[in-house]
Amino acid sequence: MVDLSLRRSALRWWLAVVGVWAASRLVTTAIMLSFAARQADNAWTSANPGYLDFARLWDAHWYYIIAAVGYPDQIPRDENGLAGENAWAFMPVYPALIRLGMALTGDFSALGFAAVAVTISVIASLVATMLFFALAKRWLSSGTALLATALFCFAPLSPIMQVGYAEALHLALLFGALILVLDRRWVALPFVVTVMALTRPSGLAFAFMLALVWGWRWMRRHDDDFAPVERLRLGLAAVIAGFAGLAWPGIVALRTGDLFGYIDTELAWRRPYIGDVELLPFTPWFQGAHWWGGQQWWPGPALPGLPWSMGEVLGPVILVSLLIVAALSFLLPAMRRMPIELRFWIIAYSLYLLAVFFPQSSTFRLLVPLAPVLGAVALGIASVGAGRLSGRWSERTSLAVRVALAVLALALGIVGQFAWIHIGWWVDGYDFTPP
């Protein structure tokens, strides 16, 4: 009887998760359709497209090209030898699944692509949602984990999980990999990480995270047994993750005969902003701070006679300030209660972004793999009434504040969806803000 009661309780929670996911997808679909109804002619669709056409804008078209005809034999370069934007920037797992689906349907048109791509993304978003709840349950109560899952499903960037992008599939693989890390299942982990690393760039960050976990376990080996066989398995998992992270640049080099083809291809996307530059780790964000601040936001002089604009001064200051705030957030009680492995992932992936990516409108999408932070947000909301400042509140008052904060957080997520679709996805004339 006890087992049956536990199973029924677990089933109710899982049904609640599916319900949250379904409700969030309906809300996002309604928002997407409202923008599609006002979409003008653009490079990808005619005016007022249906949902499937509206879901294949921007980089989705690159996935369509790859699924339909594959990758080019060479890296396209101009007369100066500079690589142009091309399909090699996009990793193969997602378009391979789309090609398989298109072969099964027999429809290789753009609309046929969109139908398959969106179907894969929506299914993957359900899997990602269920795995996110399972991941949150590893360290949160069921109710708090459900709130975290709702924040994930209604988040400003959640529309990306039902368009022709690889993010939903990547998130499902990432959350599965993080669960394996928390459960210390080191043998199965490399298989998941390898597929994940060939879906979206993340293998090197995951390898760094595993190296941090190995070091942490070694330091605490007297309090938490770290047997030699586990050391070997975890170490091998980290090495394999590292090779998985380097696999795609290597494949591009082998297929095209161009050793730096992948890196040069990625640099092509930032050339319209800052021109032709070499990739020096940890410089892109400061380059971006100078460019956005100095040329876009505050181009006027900081002080008469100084060679720098106001933006060239304020840009780096704002960047460093944001980094300091992000670092200090790890001191918050909710973050300190997060499993150390998840905190290592947040650190590793954040450093990876800082090392190689140039900040622009797509940066918000690149932050999506930091979704485990939402567990700490949910815990912070659920903890209202238990702290020093609110400890004297009545239970009724504390509950009301918790509900109000949860509703506010979800409402901000929905408002954020409107903002992100308007700024990033919806095409408004000459659009300078790709998603």
N, C-alpha and C positions, 0 to 999 in steps of 0.2 A: 504493500500500500504506500509506503514511504517513497519507494522508487517511482511508482506511478504518479504520485503527487509532484515529485521533482521534475519528472518528464513533462507533465502538463504545465508546470510553471515555466520551464525552459521553452516549451512550445509557444506559450503566450508571449514571452519576450521576443522570440524570433518572428512571430506574426506581427508584433508591434514594429520591429525593424523593417519588415517588408512594407508595412503600412506607411511608415515614415518615408521610405524610399519612393513608394508609389505616389504619395501626396506631393513630394518634392518634384518629381518628374512632371506631374500635371501642372504644377505652378510654373516650372521652367518652360514647359512646352507652350503654355499660354503667353508667357513673356516673349518667347522667341517668335510666335505667330504674330504678336502685335507689332513687332519690328519688321517681320517679313512683309506684312501688309503695307508698310510704308517704304519698303526698300526700292530704290530707283535702279535703273539699268546700271550694270557694273561689269567688270571684266569676266565674271563667272556666270551671272544669271541675267535674265531679263527682269523688268520691273515686276514688283509684287509676286515673288516666287512662292511656291508651296514650301512646306516644311523641309522636305528632303533636299530640294535645290538650295534652300537657305542654309542647310547644314553642311554644304560642301564648298563653302567659301575659303579663301586664304590658303593655308597649307594643305587643306583637304585636297586641293587640286593636285598637289605634288603626289599625295598618296594615290590619287586616281591614275596619274601618269605611270607610277611604279607598278601598280596592280595591273594596268592594261598592257604596258609595253616593256616594263622592267627598267633597269638602270642603264645609263649611257656607258659606252665602252671607254670613253675618255672624259677627263675633267675639262669642261669648256673654258678656254682662256682667251683673253683679248690680245691685241697686238703687243701689249706691254707685259704679257705673261700672267696677268692677274686673273684668278679664277672667277667665274661668274656663278650666280645662284643656280643650283642644279639639284637633281634628285638624290645625290649621294649624301646630302645633309640629313636624310630621313632613314631611320633604321628599319630593318626588313620584316620583323615579325608581324606587325599590324597589316602592312600591305599584302603580305603573303596570305594571311587569313582572308583578307578581302578578295584576293584573286581566286582563292579556293571557293569562296562563296559565289563569286560572279560566274565561275565555271559551272557550279551546280545549278545556278539559275539560268545560265545561258545568255545573260544580259550584260554586255560589256559597255553599255552606254553610260553617260554621266549620271543619269537618274538611277540606272541599275547599280552603279558604284555606290551612290548615296544610300540606297536602300540597304545594301549589305553592310556598308561602313557604320551606319547609324544603328543597325540591329546589333552588330558586334559591340559597339560602344555601350548601348543600353544594357545588354546582357552583362557585359563586364562591369558596368556601374553597379548593378545589383550584387554581383559577386564581391566587388570592392566594398560596398556598404556592409554586407554581412561579415566580411573579414575585418573591416574596421571595428564593428561592434565586438567581434571576438577578441580583437587586439585590445580594445579599451577595457573589456571585461577582465583582462589579465591583471588589471590594477585598480579598477574602479568598481563600484557597486553596479548592479544591473540598471537601476534608474539613472545614475549619472552617466553610465556608458551609453544609454539610449539618448540622453540629452546631447552628449558629444556626437553621436551618430546623426542626430537631427541637425546640429550645427554644420556637420560635414555635408549633409545632403542639400541644405539650403544655403550653403556658402556662396559668396559672390562669384566664384569661379566655377561653380557646379554645372553651369550650362556646357562646359567643355566636355562633360561626360556623356553627352548625347548628340555630338556632332562627329564629323569625319576626322577626328584627331585620335591619337594613340593614348591619350592621358588616362582614360578609364581602364584600359587594359593594363597599363603600367602600374596604376594604383592597386589593382587587384593583385598583381604579382608582388609589388612592394609590401603590401600589408601581409600577404602570405609569408614572405621572407622574414619580416619582422616577428611574426608569430613563431616561426621556426627558431629564430634567435632567442626569443624569450623562453621557449621550451627546450633550448639547447639541443636541437636536432641537427647536428652539424653534417651528417651524411647526406640528408635530403636537400639541405640548403643550397649547395652549389648548382644543382639542376635548376632550381627556381631563379636564382640570381643570374645565371647565364642567359636564360630567356628574357628576364627583366632587362638586362644590360643591352640586349639587342632589340628592345622595344623602345626605350627612351634612354638618353645618356644618364647613367646612374651607377655603373659598375665600379668605377674608381672611388666614388664616395662611399659605396657600401663596403668596399675593401678597406678603406680607411677606418670606417666604423668598426669593422671586425677586428682590425689591429688594435683599436682602442679597447675593445672588449677583452681581447687577449691580454693586453697589458694590465687592465683592471683586475682580471681574474688571477693573474700572476701575483700582483701585489697583495691580494687578499687570499692567497692559496692556503694560509694557515687557518683562516676562519671559514672558508668555503672551498671544499676539496676541488682541486684542479689536477686530476690524475694525468699522467703522461699521455695516455691514449686520447684523452679529451684535448690536451694541448696540441697534439698532432692533428686531430680532426679539425679543430677550430683554426689552426694555422693554415692547413691546406685549404679550408674554405675561404680564408682571406686571400690567399695566393690566387686561387681560381677566380675569385671575384675580380681581382686586379687584372688578370689576363682577359676576363670577359669584358672589362671596361676598355681594354685596348684592342679587343678583337675587331670591332668595326673599322677603326682607322687602318688596321692591318689588312682587312679584307678589301677596303677601298684601294689601298696601295697595290695589292696583288692583282686586282681586277683591272685597274687602269694603268698600271706601271708608273704611277705618280706617287712617290713616297709621302709627300705632304698634301696629297689631294684632299683628304677629309678636313684637315685644319684650314687649308686655304679656302675650301668651300664654305666653312663656317664663318671665316673672316669676311667673305663676300657680303654677308648680310649686314655687317656693321659699317661697311665702306661708305654707304650714303650718309652716315652720321659723321664719322671722324676721318674718312679717307683711308688710304692704304697704310696699315700699321702691322707690325709683327705682334704675335701673341706672346706677351710676357706675363707670367702668372701674377695675379693680384693687381695688375695695372688697369684692366678694363673699367673697373668701377670708378677709379679716379679720373680716367679719361672721360667717362660718361659724366661725372660730376662737373668737370670743366666744360664739357660741351653743352650739357643741358643748362647749367647755370650761366655760363658765359655767353652762349650764342642764342639761347632760346628764352630764358626767363629774365635775367638781369644783365643785359649786354652793356649797360652804361658803366662809366668809370667808377671805381670804388671811391677814390679820392683824387682830386686834381693833381696831375703830375705823376700818378702811379701807373705802371705799365699793365696792370691787371684790371679787368672789369669787376663789377660788384659780384657777378655770378661766379667768376673764377675764384673769388675768395669765399663766398657763401656756399658754393656747391660742395667742396671738400669738407667744410665745417659741418654742414648738414649731414653729409655721409658719415663722418666720424661720430657725430652725435647719435645718429640712428644705430650705429654699430655698438656704441657704449650702452645705449638703452637695451638693445637686444641681449647683450652679454649680462647686464644686470637682471634681466628678467629670469635668469636661471636661479636667482636667489629667492624668488617668490615661493611661498609654501607649497602651492599646487605643483610647481615645476620640480621642486625638491622631492615630492612624493612620486613623481614619474619614475618608472624603472630606468636605471642608469643606461641600459642599452638604447632606449628610445631617445634619451638625452644625447647620447653619443651620435645617433643617427642625425638628429637635428644639427649638431655641431659639424659633423662631417659633411653633410649635404650643403649646409650654409657656406662652409669654407670652400667647397668645390665650386659653388656658384660665384663666390667672390674671386676665385682664382681664374676662371676661364670665361665667364659670360659678361657681355656688355649690357648695361642696364638700359632698357627701353620698354615700350608698352607690353612686350611679351614677357617681361620679367615677372609680372603677376602670375602668369600661367606656370612659370618655372618654379614658383614658390609652393605650388599645390602639394608636392611630396612632403612638405613640412606639416601636413594635416594632423599628425599625432599631437601637435600642440593644442588642438581643439579639446583633447582630453583634459588638459590642465585648465582650459577656459571653463569647461563644464564643471570640473571639480571646484574651481573658484566660486562659481555660481551656487553649487550645491552646498558649499561650506558657509554661506552667509548665515549668521546667527551663532556660529561657533567660535568666532574670533574674539579678540580683546575688545574691539570697538563695539561689536554688535552682540557681545555675550549676554548683555542684560535685556535684550529684546525678548518679548514673549514669543512662544512658538508660532502663534498665529501671525504675528508681525514678520517674523523671520520667513515663514512660508510665503507670505504675500510678496515680500521683497524678492525671494528666490524666483517665484513665478513671473514677477514683473521683469526681472533681469533676463530670464530665459526667453520670454516673449520679445523683449527688446532686442536681444541678440539675434533671434530668428528673423525679426522684422528688418534689422540692419542687413542681414544676409540677403534677403529678398530685394531690398533697395539696392544693395551692391550688385545684384544680378542685372537690374535695369541699367545701372551705371556702366558695368563692364560690357554688356552687349552694345550699349550705345557708343561707348568709346572704342571698344576693341573689335567687336564682331560685325556690327552693322556698318555697311560701306556708305560713307557720306561724301560723295564727290571724290576729290583727290585726298585719299585717306592716308594719314601719316602715322596711324596708331594700329598696327597689326596686332591680333590677339596673341 
